[in-house]
Amino acid sequence: MKEFARLPDGRPVHAITLQGGGLSATVLTLGVIVSDLRMKGVDHSLVLGCADIVDYLDAGRYVGAMVGRYANRIAGARFALDGQGYHLDANFRGRHILHGGQDGIDHHIWQVEDVGAAHATFRDRLADGHMGFPGNMDIRVTVSLSGNALEFRISATSDRPTPCSLAHHGFFNLDGSADICDHKLRIAADHYLPVDDDLIPLPAPASVEGNRFDFRVPRQIGAEGYDHNFCLSDPSAGYRPVAELTGQSGLGMQVETDAPGLQIYDGAHFDGLRGLQGRVYGPRAGVALETQHWPDAPNRPDFPNSILRPGQVYSHRVAYRFQQG
């Protein structure tokens, strides 16, 4: 572990280099950001990363980071739980909360608990009332490389009932190309969540049958625009393959998780972000595949339960497994 950079407020950010399973990764103590990921025999990073540490606080926010305590959006930046209402930090369009609020875990300097050649474990603590959420929450994330996979094992506990959804927000580009429009995507999901103009889920899941959200058979992502949660099939099956991404080069990536949802975001907002290897990221420079609870679930009793209660352990596992074509 070595010092990587310092933030404008003087806080040091350290970097850990992991190697294993034919992969090497750089993981930062800021937000548990995977800032670079390489595969033997491939001459470019498989993920997007920022050239300047400051960009992770602004134009490159969430790139490669852990997000939470609640990934995605909660409508109106409020929810009710056990008869009590809670008002949250409205950091998205001044009306909703996104990825845990302005001071989400992606902006935190995490403590390093354990480091090995191919793994590192990080921890963070969120105070009761942080960003408006109830409960002191303890979070642990282990990042590891094995079997050609980048894997995250995430756990959390809380001393009060609270929403909890923690996700890795990496952006992938398997070709090192200008955009991911030609990448092919397959998703094991028969339904997705339509959204309103604020990207808040509408009343009910909709079928992917016969529309642009049908990725049950691999097809190109294109430029139609995606920032949607897919309702993954067979959530009771636990840990299972849920998606595949394939580049024009033939390099493929399989996503495996035990989560009920997968947010697909095509990175349409990128506009001149300075990236790795001298690249400048434009629209759709990478695609995020975020395994998670469904957005706005704290306000939607018909959605899979996202409430963590005292005595319970939140557990979430996701692996991004790479293979040459």
C-alpha positions in Angstrom: 0.0 0.0 0.0 1.4 3.4 -1.0 0.2 7.0 -1.0 -1.5 7.6 -4.4 -2.5 11.3 -4.1 -3.9 13.9 -1.7 -7.3 15.4 -1.9 -7.7 19.2 -1.9 -8.5 19.1 1.8 -5.1 17.4 2.4 -6.4 13.9 3.1 -4.1 11.2 1.7 -5.5 8.5 -0.6 -3.6 5.3 -0.7 -3.5 2.7 -3.5 -3.3 -1.1 -3.2 -2.2 -3.2 -6.1 -3.8 -6.7 -6.3 -2.7 -9.5 -8.6 -4.3 -12.9 -9.2 -6.2 -15.0 -11.7 -4.5 -13.4 -14.7 -5.7 -9.9 -13.5 -4.1 -6.9 -11.8 -6.1 -4.1 -10.2 -5.4 -0.8 -8.5 -7.8 -0.2 -5.6 -8.0 3.2 -3.8 -8.9 3.9 -0.2 -11.1 6.7 -1.5 -14.5 5.0 -2.0 -12.9 1.6 -2.6 -12.4 2.8 -6.2 -11.1 0.2 -8.7 -9.1 2.8 -10.6 -7.5 0.4 -13.1 -8.0 -3.2 -14.1 -5.7 -5.1 -16.4 -5.8 -8.6 -17.9 -2.8 -10.5 -19.1 -2.4 -10.2 -22.9 -4.7 -7.1 -23.2 -3.1 -3.8 -23.7 -5.7 -1.5 -22.2 -7.6 -1.2 -18.9 -10.9 -3.0 -18.8 -12.5 -0.2 -16.7 -12.7 3.5 -16.8 -10.6 5.5 -14.3 -9.7 9.2 -13.7 -6.3 10.7 -14.5 -6.6 13.2 -11.7 -7.8 12.2 -8.2 -9.8 15.4 -7.9 -12.1 14.2 -10.8 -13.4 11.4 -8.6 -15.0 14.2 -6.5 -16.8 15.8 -9.4 -16.9 15.0 -13.1 -15.8 11.4 -12.5 -17.9 10.9 -9.4 -18.9 7.2 -8.8 -16.5 5.9 -11.5 -15.3 2.6 -10.1 -16.5 3.3 -6.6 -18.6 1.7 -3.9 -21.9 3.6 -3.5 -24.4 3.7 -0.7 -25.7 3.4 2.0 -28.5 3.1 -0.6 -27.4 2.7 -4.2 -29.5 4.4 -6.9 -32.5 6.7 -6.1 -35.0 7.1 -3.4 -37.9 9.3 -4.6 -38.5 12.6 -2.9 -35.5 12.0 -0.7 -37.8 10.6 2.0 -39.3 7.3 3.2 -41.3 6.0 6.1 -40.2 3.0 8.2 -42.1 1.5 11.2 -44.4 4.5 11.4 -41.6 7.1 11.4 -40.8 9.4 8.5 -37.2 10.2 7.4 -36.0 13.1 5.3 -32.8 12.5 3.3 -30.2 14.6 1.5 -31.8 15.6 -1.8 -28.6 15.5 -3.9 -30.3 14.5 -7.2 -32.0 17.4 -9.1 -32.8 18.9 -5.7 -35.7 16.5 -5.2 -34.4 12.9 -4.7 -31.4 11.2 -3.1 -28.9 9.3 -5.3 -26.2 6.8 -4.1 -26.6 7.7 -0.4 -26.4 11.5 -0.7 -23.8 14.2 -1.2 -21.5 12.5 1.4 -22.0 9.0 0.1 -19.4 6.3 0.8 -17.7 6.9 -2.5 -16.3 10.1 -1.0 -15.1 8.5 2.2 -11.5 7.4 2.9 -12.0 3.8 4.0 -9.9 2.0 6.6 -7.8 -0.9 5.4 -8.4 -4.0 7.5 -6.5 -6.7 5.7 -4.3 -7.0 2.6 -3.0 -10.0 0.7 -1.4 -10.4 -2.7 -4.8 -10.9 -4.4 -7.3 -9.4 -1.9 -7.9 -6.4 0.3 -10.6 -5.7 2.9 -11.9 -2.2 3.7 -14.3 -0.9 6.3 -16.3 2.2 6.9 -18.8 3.4 9.5 -21.8 5.6 8.9 -23.3 7.4 11.9 -26.9 7.4 12.9 -28.5 10.3 11.0 -25.9 10.4 8.3 -27.5 11.9 5.2 -30.8 11.5 7.1 -30.7 7.7 7.4 -31.3 6.0 10.7 -28.8 3.6 12.3 -25.1 3.4 13.0 -23.9 1.2 10.1 -20.7 -0.8 9.8 -19.7 -1.8 6.3 -17.0 -4.2 5.1 -15.9 -4.8 1.5 -13.4 -7.4 0.3 -12.1 -7.0 -3.2 -10.3 -10.0 -4.6 -8.9 -11.4 -7.9 -9.1 -15.1 -8.7 -10.2 -17.3 -11.6 -10.1 -14.4 -14.1 -12.6 -12.6 -11.9 -12.8 -9.3 -10.0 -15.0 -10.1 -7.0 -16.6 -8.0 -4.2 -18.0 -9.5 -1.0 -19.9 -6.8 0.9 -21.5 -7.0 4.3 -23.1 -4.5 6.7 -24.8 -4.3 10.1 -26.9 -1.6 11.7 -28.2 -0.9 15.2 -31.5 0.5 13.9 -33.7 -0.5 11.0 -32.5 1.2 7.9 -32.5 0.9 4.1 -29.3 -0.8 2.8 -28.1 -1.4 -0.8 -24.4 -1.2 -1.5 -23.1 -1.5 -5.0 -19.9 -1.4 -7.1 -20.2 1.3 -9.7 -17.5 0.4 -12.2 -17.7 1.3 -15.9 -16.5 -1.4 -18.3 -15.1 -1.1 -21.8 -13.7 -4.4 -23.0 -12.2 -3.0 -26.2 -10.6 0.2 -25.1 -12.8 1.8 -27.8 -14.3 5.3 -27.9 -17.7 3.9 -26.7 -19.5 0.7 -25.8 -22.3 1.0 -28.4 -21.0 -2.1 -30.3 -20.6 -4.2 -27.2 -23.1 -7.0 -27.0 -25.1 -7.5 -23.8 -27.2 -10.3 -22.4 -29.3 -10.0 -19.3 -31.2 -12.7 -17.5 -34.3 -10.6 -16.9 -37.9 -10.8 -18.2 -38.8 -7.4 -16.6 -37.3 -4.0 -16.0 -38.4 -0.9 -14.2 -39.7 1.9 -16.4 -38.9 5.3 -15.0 -40.2 8.9 -15.1 -38.2 12.0 -16.3 -36.4 12.0 -12.9 -35.4 8.3 -13.3 -37.7 7.3 -10.5 -39.5 3.9 -11.1 -43.1 4.0 -12.3 -45.8 2.0 -10.6 -45.0 -1.5 -11.8 -42.3 -3.5 -13.6 -42.8 -4.0 -17.3 -42.0 -6.9 -19.6 -39.0 -6.7 -21.9 -40.8 -8.6 -24.5 -40.8 -6.9 -27.9 -39.0 -3.7 -26.9 -35.5 -2.2 -26.6 -35.0 -3.6 -23.1 -35.0 -7.2 -24.2 -31.5 -8.4 -23.8 -32.4 -12.1 -23.1 -30.5 -12.9 -26.3 -27.2 -11.0 -26.8 -27.4 -7.8 -28.9 -25.6 -4.6 -29.2 -26.1 -1.9 -26.6 -26.4 0.9 -29.1 -27.1 4.5 -28.3 -30.7 4.4 -27.4 -30.0 5.3 -23.7 -30.1 3.1 -20.6 -30.2 4.0 -17.0 -32.6 1.3 -15.8 -32.9 -1.5 -13.2 -33.5 -5.0 -14.6 -35.5 -7.3 -12.4 -33.2 -10.3 -12.4 -34.7 -13.8 -12.9 -34.6 -16.4 -10.2 -33.5 -14.2 -7.2 -34.3 -17.2 -4.9 -31.5 -19.1 -6.6 -28.9 -17.0 -4.8 -25.5 -16.5 -6.4 -25.8 -17.1 -10.2 -24.8 -15.7 -13.6 -27.1 -12.8 -14.5 -25.4 -11.0 -17.5 -22.8 -11.2 -20.1 -20.9 -8.4 -21.9 -18.9 -9.0 -25.1 -16.6 -6.6 -26.9 -15.9 -6.6 -30.6 -12.5 -8.0 -29.8 -14.1 -11.2 -28.5 -13.2 -10.5 -24.9 -16.2 -11.3 -22.7 -17.3 -10.6 -19.1 -19.8 -12.6 -17.1 -21.6 -11.0 -14.2 -22.4 -13.3 -11.2 -24.4 -12.1 -8.2 -26.9 -12.9 -5.4 -28.6 -9.5 -5.8 -32.2 -9.1 -7.1 -31.5 -6.2 -9.5 -29.0 -5.0 -12.1 -28.8 -1.4 -13.0 -27.5 -0.8 -16.6 -26.2 2.7 -17.2 -24.5 3.4 -20.5 -22.4 6.4 -19.3 -24.2 8.9 -21.6 -23.1 11.8 -19.3 -19.4 11.6 -19.9 -18.1 14.8 -21.6 -14.4 15.2 -21.8 -13.4 13.4 -18.6 -9.6 12.8 -18.5 -9.1 9.1 -18.2 -6.4 6.4 -18.2 -3.7 6.0 -20.8 -4.3 9.6 -22.1 -7.9 8.8 -23.1 -10.6 11.4 -22.9 -14.0 9.9 -22.1 -17.0 11.0 -24.1 -20.6 9.8 -24.1 -20.9 6.1 -23.5 -17.2 5.5 -22.9 -18.1 2.7 -20.6 -21.1 0.8 -19.3 -21.9 0.3 -15.6 -23.5 -3.0 -14.5 -24.5 -2.4 -10.9 -25.9 -5.3 -8.9 -28.2 -4.0 -6.2 -31.6 -3.8 -4.5 -34.2 -2.1 -6.7 -34.3 1.7 -6.7 -36.9 3.4 -4.4 -37.6 0.1 -2.7 -37.9 1.8 0.7 -41.1 3.4 -0.6 -42.3 0.4 -2.5 -43.5 -2.5 -0.3 -44.2 -4.5 -3.5 -40.5 -4.4 -4.4 -37.9 -6.9 -2.8 -37.2 -6.0 0.8 -34.3 -3.6 1.3 -34.5 -3.0 5.0 -31.6 -4.1 7.2 -32.6 -4.6 10.9 -30.6 -5.0 14.0 -29.3 -8.6 14.4 -29.3 -9.1 10.6 -26.3 -9.0 8.3 -26.6 -7.5 4.9 -24.6 -9.7 2.5 -24.0 -9.0 -1.2 -21.6 -10.8 -3.6 -20.8 -9.9 -7.2 -18.0 -11.1 -9.5 -17.0 -9.8 -13.0 -15.5 -12.8 -14.7 -13.4 -12.3 -17.9 -12.7 -14.7 -20.7 -11.0 -14.4 -24.1 -13.2 -15.2 -27.1 
